[in-house]
Amino acid sequence: MSGNSWNNSSLNYAAMAIPAFFLFLGLEYFAARRQKRGHVFRFESSVANLSIGVAERLLNLFLTTSFYSVFMYVYEHFAIWSIPNHWLVWVILILVTDLVWYWYHRFGHEINLLWAAHIVHHHSEEFNYTVSARITTLQSIVRNIFWCILPLAGFHPSMIITILIVHGTYSFFTHTELIRSLGWLENILITPSHHRVHHSSNEKYLNKNYGDLFVFWDKLFGTFEKENEKPVYGLTHPLQSHSFIWQHFHYFMEMQQAISIAHGWKNKLKIIFGKPEMLHQSFRTQVEKIYLTERMPANPTFRYKAYLVTQLIVSVLILFFVTLFYVQLQVDQIVAASLFIFITLINCGALLEQRRWIYYLENTRFLLITGFVSYWLSSPMVLIISFCFIFMFNAPLEKRYLKFLYG
């Protein structure tokens, strides 16, 4: 790669969304502390939220271009007509986009297969800006399938992407407890108050307020509920784990468990495409007993928290630079950085669960780093020495490592 290739024109400025996110998150955190509402942030939950957000941002680096390509393909080959670029069209597009969002979001709560992709966004039992990061890549794919309606209708993909950025930015600011009411705007927009209702597990709040930007779709289709009692956030049957992997796949495993004992393909299809409330909560208990080992007693010392936060910060920094220089990086650099981030995120989840096998993740990450250095220097000896070091000092290192973390 020549030095001349490193120029501003090839930088991906979408990376600036990452520091902007943490700027507003920091402002919210200090505002909460100033209002003596520190309970708005819980350490374990916030770390889990941010870990999922980092993974989604990383995976979407590989998918964003393909999303646009799909929109363009649909537009060029199947568009009913071509809608011109006019200010009135932009008004119509933002309304139509919000209507599509409403139904995508509603189906995501009413169809098990789609709920499996969306449920991760609702795990958190706190409600702050970190919750807005709980979007999985699978959910992004489902969402963009719905967006294909827009180029099919004749809206140009460039216009669609612009409006979706507006939607994504606005929805970030609705995930907070600190903004109580926006007065007359509560009758027009989806506000933090309305979205708190949506994230609540209170019985009267269930399956309400699906809108993203405007509130009138919920009022039109009978799914609006005003915030008039204190919300209790999270699922009606709370998840018993902060594991990064478990949070992504537990509901698919619950569905598989239900399908395995269902008789007949009709009953199996009802599980896949039926409503989440039809899937009995006992299936979650069953899969938790099978796949979740008991956690060690929590001992969140300062060094434990510092180590966890340090790992998360390193992941975010790597994500930022990979995003910023994405076009200029070689494939091997992107693969190595991505593997490091994912191992670190799994590591963070295992730390939150106080798992002992985290030590082997550390070995894997160490070998990944030394392996990349070995490849970069064209010197296999670096990797060989690393293997020998782990083999020779494995037992005492594991003991010291676990004692350092868990006490």
Contacts in CASP RR format, 6 or more apart in sequence:
PFRMAT RR
TARGET T0000
AUTHOR 0000-0000-0000
METHOD contacts of the structure
MODEL  1
MSGNSWNNSSLNYAAMAIPAFFLFLGLEYFAARRQKRGHVFRFESSVANL
SIGVAERLLNLFLTTSFYSVFMYVYEHFAIWSIPNHWLVWVILILVTDLV
WYWYHRFGHEINLLWAAHIVHHHSEEFNYTVSARITTLQSIVRNIFWCIL
PLAGFHPSMIITILIVHGTYSFFTHTELIRSLGWLENILITPSHHRVHHS
SNEKYLNKNYGDLFVFWDKLFGTFEKENEKPVYGLTHPLQSHSFIWQHFH
YFMEMQQAISIAHGWKNKLKIIFGKPEMLHQSFRTQVEKIYLTERMPANP
TFRYKAYLVTQLIVSVLILFFVTLFYVQLQVDQIVAASLFIFITLINCGA
LLEQRRWIYYLENTRFLLITGFVSYWLSSPMVLIISFCFIFMFNAPLEKR
YLKFLYG
1 328 0 8 1.000
1 330 0 8 1.000
5 328 0 8 1.000
6 325 0 8 1.000
6 328 0 8 1.000
10 327 0 8 1.000
10 328 0 8 1.000
11 324 0 8 1.000
11 325 0 8 1.000
11 327 0 8 1.000
12 323 0 8 1.000
12 324 0 8 1.000
12 325 0 8 1.000
12 326 0 8 1.000
12 327 0 8 1.000
13 324 0 8 1.000
14 64 0 8 1.000
14 323 0 8 1.000
15 320 0 8 1.000
15 321 0 8 1.000
15 323 0 8 1.000
15 324 0 8 1.000
18 57 0 8 1.000
18 316 0 8 1.000
18 319 0 8 1.000
18 320 0 8 1.000
18 323 0 8 1.000
19 320 0 8 1.000
21 129 0 8 1.000
21 133 0 8 1.000
21 172 0 8 1.000
22 316 0 8 1.000
24 129 0 8 1.000
24 172 0 8 1.000
24 173 0 8 1.000
25 128 0 8 1.000
25 129 0 8 1.000
25 130 0 8 1.000
28 40 0 8 1.000
28 128 0 8 1.000
28 129 0 8 1.000
28 176 0 8 1.000
28 178 0 8 1.000
29 41 0 8 1.000
29 128 0 8 1.000
31 178 0 8 1.000
32 38 0 8 1.000
32 40 0 8 1.000
32 41 0 8 1.000
32 128 0 8 1.000
32 177 0 8 1.000
32 178 0 8 1.000
35 178 0 8 1.000
37 177 0 8 1.000
37 178 0 8 1.000
40 126 0 8 1.000
40 127 0 8 1.000
40 128 0 8 1.000
40 177 0 8 1.000
40 178 0 8 1.000
41 126 0 8 1.000
41 128 0 8 1.000
41 130 0 8 1.000
42 125 0 8 1.000
42 126 0 8 1.000
43 300 0 8 1.000
43 305 0 8 1.000
44 242 0 8 1.000
44 352 0 8 1.000
45 124 0 8 1.000
45 125 0 8 1.000
45 126 0 8 1.000
45 130 0 8 1.000
45 242 0 8 1.000
46 126 0 8 1.000
46 128 0 8 1.000
46 130 0 8 1.000
47 242 0 8 1.000
47 308 0 8 1.000
47 309 0 8 1.000
47 312 0 8 1.000
47 348 0 8 1.000
47 349 0 8 1.000
47 352 0 8 1.000
48 123 0 8 1.000
48 124 0 8 1.000
48 242 0 8 1.000
48 244 0 8 1.000
48 247 0 8 1.000
48 348 0 8 1.000
48 349 0 8 1.000
48 352 0 8 1.000
49 124 0 8 1.000
49 130 0 8 1.000
49 131 0 8 1.000
49 133 0 8 1.000
49 134 0 8 1.000
50 130 0 8 1.000
50 133 0 8 1.000
50 312 0 8 1.000
50 316 0 8 1.000
51 244 0 8 1.000
51 312 0 8 1.000
51 315 0 8 1.000
51 345 0 8 1.000
51 348 0 8 1.000
51 349 0 8 1.000
52 120 0 8 1.000
52 133 0 8 1.000
52 134 0 8 1.000
52 135 0 8 1.000
52 136 0 8 1.000
52 244 0 8 1.000
52 247 0 8 1.000
52 248 0 8 1.000
53 133 0 8 1.000
53 134 0 8 1.000
53 135 0 8 1.000
54 133 0 8 1.000
54 312 0 8 1.000
54 315 0 8 1.000
54 316 0 8 1.000
54 319 0 8 1.000
54 341 0 8 1.000
54 345 0 8 1.000
55 136 0 8 1.000
55 137 0 8 1.000
55 244 0 8 1.000
55 341 0 8 1.000
55 342 0 8 1.000
55 345 0 8 1.000
56 133 0 8 1.000
56 135 0 8 1.000
56 136 0 8 1.000
56 137 0 8 1.000
56 140 0 8 1.000
57 319 0 8 1.000
57 323 0 8 1.000
58 319 0 8 1.000
58 322 0 8 1.000
58 338 0 8 1.000
58 341 0 8 1.000
58 342 0 8 1.000
59 137 0 8 1.000
60 137 0 8 1.000
60 140 0 8 1.000
61 322 0 8 1.000
61 323 0 8 1.000
61 326 0 8 1.000
63 137 0 8 1.000
63 140 0 8 1.000
63 141 0 8 1.000
67 140 0 8 1.000
67 144 0 8 1.000
67 147 0 8 1.000
68 157 0 8 1.000
68 161 0 8 1.000
70 144 0 8 1.000
70 148 0 8 1.000
71 147 0 8 1.000
71 148 0 8 1.000
71 150 0 8 1.000
71 151 0 8 1.000
71 157 0 8 1.000
71 160 0 8 1.000
71 161 0 8 1.000
72 151 0 8 1.000
72 157 0 8 1.000
74 148 0 8 1.000
74 151 0 8 1.000
74 152 0 8 1.000
75 151 0 8 1.000
75 152 0 8 1.000
75 154 0 8 1.000
75 155 0 8 1.000
75 156 0 8 1.000
75 157 0 8 1.000
78 151 0 8 1.000
78 152 0 8 1.000
79 151 0 8 1.000
79 152 0 8 1.000
79 153 0 8 1.000
79 154 0 8 1.000
80 152 0 8 1.000
80 153 0 8 1.000
80 154 0 8 1.000
81 154 0 8 1.000
82 154 0 8 1.000
82 156 0 8 1.000
83 89 0 8 1.000
83 153 0 8 1.000
83 154 0 8 1.000
83 155 0 8 1.000
83 156 0 8 1.000
85 156 0 8 1.000
85 159 0 8 1.000
89 155 0 8 1.000
89 159 0 8 1.000
90 159 0 8 1.000
90 163 0 8 1.000
93 150 0 8 1.000
93 155 0 8 1.000
93 159 0 8 1.000
93 160 0 8 1.000
93 163 0 8 1.000
94 163 0 8 1.000
94 166 0 8 1.000
94 213 0 8 1.000
95 214 0 8 1.000
96 150 0 8 1.000
96 153 0 8 1.000
96 155 0 8 1.000
97 147 0 8 1.000
97 150 0 8 1.000
97 160 0 8 1.000
97 163 0 8 1.000
97 164 0 8 1.000
97 167 0 8 1.000
98 167 0 8 1.000
98 211 0 8 1.000
98 212 0 8 1.000
98 213 0 8 1.000
98 214 0 8 1.000
98 217 0 8 1.000
99 217 0 8 1.000
100 146 0 8 1.000
100 147 0 8 1.000
100 149 0 8 1.000
100 150 0 8 1.000
101 146 0 8 1.000
101 167 0 8 1.000
101 211 0 8 1.000
101 212 0 8 1.000
101 213 0 8 1.000
102 210 0 8 1.000
102 211 0 8 1.000
102 212 0 8 1.000
102 217 0 8 1.000
102 218 0 8 1.000
102 221 0 8 1.000
103 146 0 8 1.000
104 142 0 8 1.000
104 143 0 8 1.000
104 146 0 8 1.000
105 118 0 8 1.000
105 210 0 8 1.000
105 211 0 8 1.000
105 212 0 8 1.000
106 210 0 8 1.000
106 221 0 8 1.000
106 223 0 8 1.000
107 114 0 8 1.000
108 114 0 8 1.000
108 115 0 8 1.000
108 117 0 8 1.000
108 118 0 8 1.000
108 142 0 8 1.000
109 115 0 8 1.000
109 118 0 8 1.000
109 207 0 8 1.000
109 210 0 8 1.000
109 276 0 8 1.000
110 207 0 8 1.000
110 274 0 8 1.000
110 275 0 8 1.000
110 276 0 8 1.000
111 273 0 8 1.000
111 274 0 8 1.000
111 275 0 8 1.000
112 255 0 8 1.000
112 271 0 8 1.000
112 272 0 8 1.000
112 273 0 8 1.000
112 274 0 8 1.000
112 275 0 8 1.000
112 276 0 8 1.000
112 278 0 8 1.000
112 279 0 8 1.000
113 255 0 8 1.000
113 272 0 8 1.000
113 273 0 8 1.000
114 142 0 8 1.000
115 251 0 8 1.000
115 276 0 8 1.000
116 251 0 8 1.000
116 252 0 8 1.000
116 255 0 8 1.000
117 136 0 8 1.000
117 138 0 8 1.000
117 139 0 8 1.000
117 141 0 8 1.000
117 142 0 8 1.000
118 139 0 8 1.000
118 142 0 8 1.000
119 235 0 8 1.000
119 251 0 8 1.000
119 276 0 8 1.000
120 134 0 8 1.000
120 135 0 8 1.000
120 136 0 8 1.000
120 139 0 8 1.000
120 247 0 8 1.000
120 248 0 8 1.000
121 131 0 8 1.000
121 134 0 8 1.000
121 135 0 8 1.000
121 136 0 8 1.000
121 139 0 8 1.000
122 134 0 8 1.000
122 199 0 8 1.000
122 234 0 8 1.000
122 235 0 8 1.000
123 134 0 8 1.000
123 234 0 8 1.000
123 235 0 8 1.000
123 239 0 8 1.000
123 247 0 8 1.000
124 130 0 8 1.000
124 131 0 8 1.000
124 134 0 8 1.000
124 199 0 8 1.000
124 233 0 8 1.000
124 234 0 8 1.000
125 233 0 8 1.000
125 234 0 8 1.000
125 238 0 8 1.000
126 233 0 8 1.000
127 175 0 8 1.000
127 176 0 8 1.000
127 177 0 8 1.000
127 196 0 8 1.000
127 199 0 8 1.000
127 231 0 8 1.000
127 233 0 8 1.000
128 175 0 8 1.000
128 176 0 8 1.000
128 177 0 8 1.000
129 172 0 8 1.000
129 175 0 8 1.000
129 176 0 8 1.000
131 175 0 8 1.000
131 199 0 8 1.000
132 171 0 8 1.000
132 172 0 8 1.000
132 174 0 8 1.000
132 175 0 8 1.000
136 248 0 8 1.000
138 248 0 8 1.000
147 160 0 8 1.000
147 164 0 8 1.000
150 160 0 8 1.000
151 157 0 8 1.000
151 160 0 8 1.000
167 212 0 8 1.000
167 213 0 8 1.000
168 212 0 8 1.000
170 212 0 8 1.000
170 213 0 8 1.000
171 195 0 8 1.000
171 212 0 8 1.000
171 213 0 8 1.000
173 192 0 8 1.000
174 190 0 8 1.000
174 191 0 8 1.000
174 192 0 8 1.000
174 194 0 8 1.000
174 195 0 8 1.000
175 192 0 8 1.000
175 195 0 8 1.000
175 199 0 8 1.000
176 192 0 8 1.000
177 192 0 8 1.000
177 196 0 8 1.000
178 192 0 8 1.000
179 191 0 8 1.000
179 192 0 8 1.000
179 193 0 8 1.000
180 192 0 8 1.000
180 193 0 8 1.000
181 191 0 8 1.000
181 193 0 8 1.000
182 189 0 8 1.000
182 191 0 8 1.000
182 192 0 8 1.000
182 193 0 8 1.000
185 191 0 8 1.000
186 193 0 8 1.000
186 194 0 8 1.000
186 215 0 8 1.000
187 215 0 8 1.000
188 214 0 8 1.000
188 215 0 8 1.000
188 216 0 8 1.000
189 213 0 8 1.000
189 214 0 8 1.000
189 215 0 8 1.000
190 209 0 8 1.000
190 211 0 8 1.000
190 212 0 8 1.000
190 213 0 8 1.000
190 214 0 8 1.000
190 215 0 8 1.000
191 215 0 8 1.000
193 226 0 8 1.000
193 227 0 8 1.000
194 209 0 8 1.000
194 211 0 8 1.000
194 215 0 8 1.000
194 218 0 8 1.000
194 224 0 8 1.000
194 226 0 8 1.000
194 227 0 8 1.000
195 209 0 8 1.000
196 227 0 8 1.000
196 231 0 8 1.000
196 233 0 8 1.000
197 205 0 8 1.000
197 208 0 8 1.000
197 209 0 8 1.000
197 225 0 8 1.000
197 226 0 8 1.000
197 227 0 8 1.000
197 231 0 8 1.000
198 205 0 8 1.000
198 208 0 8 1.000
198 209 0 8 1.000
198 210 0 8 1.000
199 231 0 8 1.000
199 233 0 8 1.000
199 234 0 8 1.000
200 206 0 8 1.000
200 231 0 8 1.000
200 232 0 8 1.000
200 233 0 8 1.000
200 234 0 8 1.000
201 232 0 8 1.000
201 233 0 8 1.000
201 234 0 8 1.000
201 235 0 8 1.000
201 236 0 8 1.000
202 229 0 8 1.000
202 231 0 8 1.000
202 232 0 8 1.000
204 225 0 8 1.000
204 229 0 8 1.000
205 225 0 8 1.000
205 231 0 8 1.000
206 236 0 8 1.000
207 223 0 8 1.000
208 218 0 8 1.000
208 223 0 8 1.000
208 224 0 8 1.000
208 225 0 8 1.000
209 215 0 8 1.000
209 218 0 8 1.000
209 223 0 8 1.000
209 224 0 8 1.000
209 225 0 8 1.000
210 217 0 8 1.000
210 218 0 8 1.000
210 223 0 8 1.000
211 217 0 8 1.000
211 218 0 8 1.000
215 224 0 8 1.000
218 224 0 8 1.000
236 281 0 8 1.000
237 281 0 8 1.000
237 284 0 8 1.000
239 246 0 8 1.000
239 247 0 8 1.000
239 250 0 8 1.000
240 288 0 8 1.000
240 292 0 8 1.000
241 247 0 8 1.000
241 250 0 8 1.000
241 288 0 8 1.000
241 292 0 8 1.000
241 353 0 8 1.000
242 349 0 8 1.000
242 352 0 8 1.000
242 353 0 8 1.000
243 292 0 8 1.000
243 349 0 8 1.000
243 350 0 8 1.000
243 352 0 8 1.000
243 353 0 8 1.000
244 345 0 8 1.000
244 346 0 8 1.000
244 348 0 8 1.000
244 349 0 8 1.000
244 350 0 8 1.000
245 346 0 8 1.000
246 291 0 8 1.000
246 292 0 8 1.000
250 284 0 8 1.000
250 287 0 8 1.000
250 288 0 8 1.000
253 287 0 8 1.000
253 291 0 8 1.000
254 279 0 8 1.000
254 283 0 8 1.000
254 284 0 8 1.000
254 286 0 8 1.000
254 287 0 8 1.000
255 271 0 8 1.000
255 272 0 8 1.000
255 279 0 8 1.000
255 283 0 8 1.000
257 283 0 8 1.000
257 286 0 8 1.000
257 287 0 8 1.000
258 271 0 8 1.000
258 279 0 8 1.000
258 280 0 8 1.000
258 283 0 8 1.000
259 268 0 8 1.000
259 271 0 8 1.000
259 272 0 8 1.000
262 268 0 8 1.000
262 270 0 8 1.000
262 271 0 8 1.000
270 278 0 8 1.000
271 278 0 8 1.000
271 279 0 8 1.000
293 355 0 8 1.000
295 353 0 8 1.000
295 354 0 8 1.000
295 355 0 8 1.000
296 354 0 8 1.000
296 355 0 8 1.000
296 356 0 8 1.000
296 406 0 8 1.000
297 354 0 8 1.000
298 354 0 8 1.000
299 354 0 8 1.000
299 406 0 8 1.000
299 407 0 8 1.000
301 407 0 8 1.000
303 404 0 8 1.000
303 405 0 8 1.000
304 351 0 8 1.000
304 405 0 8 1.000
304 406 0 8 1.000
307 351 0 8 1.000
307 405 0 8 1.000
308 348 0 8 1.000
308 351 0 8 1.000
308 352 0 8 1.000
311 344 0 8 1.000
311 347 0 8 1.000
311 348 0 8 1.000
311 351 0 8 1.000
312 344 0 8 1.000
312 348 0 8 1.000
314 344 0 8 1.000
315 341 0 8 1.000
315 344 0 8 1.000
315 345 0 8 1.000
315 348 0 8 1.000
318 337 0 8 1.000
318 340 0 8 1.000
318 341 0 8 1.000
319 341 0 8 1.000
322 329 0 8 1.000
322 334 0 8 1.000
322 337 0 8 1.000
322 338 0 8 1.000
326 334 0 8 1.000
329 337 0 8 1.000
332 372 0 8 1.000
332 375 0 8 1.000
336 368 0 8 1.000
336 372 0 8 1.000
339 368 0 8 1.000
340 365 0 8 1.000
340 368 0 8 1.000
340 369 0 8 1.000
343 361 0 8 1.000
343 364 0 8 1.000
343 365 0 8 1.000
343 368 0 8 1.000
344 365 0 8 1.000
346 361 0 8 1.000
347 358 0 8 1.000
347 361 0 8 1.000
347 362 0 8 1.000
347 365 0 8 1.000
350 357 0 8 1.000
350 358 0 8 1.000
350 361 0 8 1.000
351 358 0 8 1.000
351 405 0 8 1.000
354 406 0 8 1.000
356 402 0 8 1.000
358 405 0 8 1.000
359 397 0 8 1.000
359 398 0 8 1.000
359 401 0 8 1.000
359 402 0 8 1.000
362 401 0 8 1.000
363 390 0 8 1.000
366 386 0 8 1.000
366 390 0 8 1.000
367 383 0 8 1.000
367 386 0 8 1.000
367 387 0 8 1.000
367 390 0 8 1.000
370 382 0 8 1.000
370 383 0 8 1.000
370 385 0 8 1.000
370 386 0 8 1.000
371 382 0 8 1.000
371 383 0 8 1.000
371 386 0 8 1.000
373 382 0 8 1.000
374 380 0 8 1.000
374 381 0 8 1.000
374 382 0 8 1.000
374 383 0 8 1.000
374 386 0 8 1.000
390 397 0 8 1.000
END
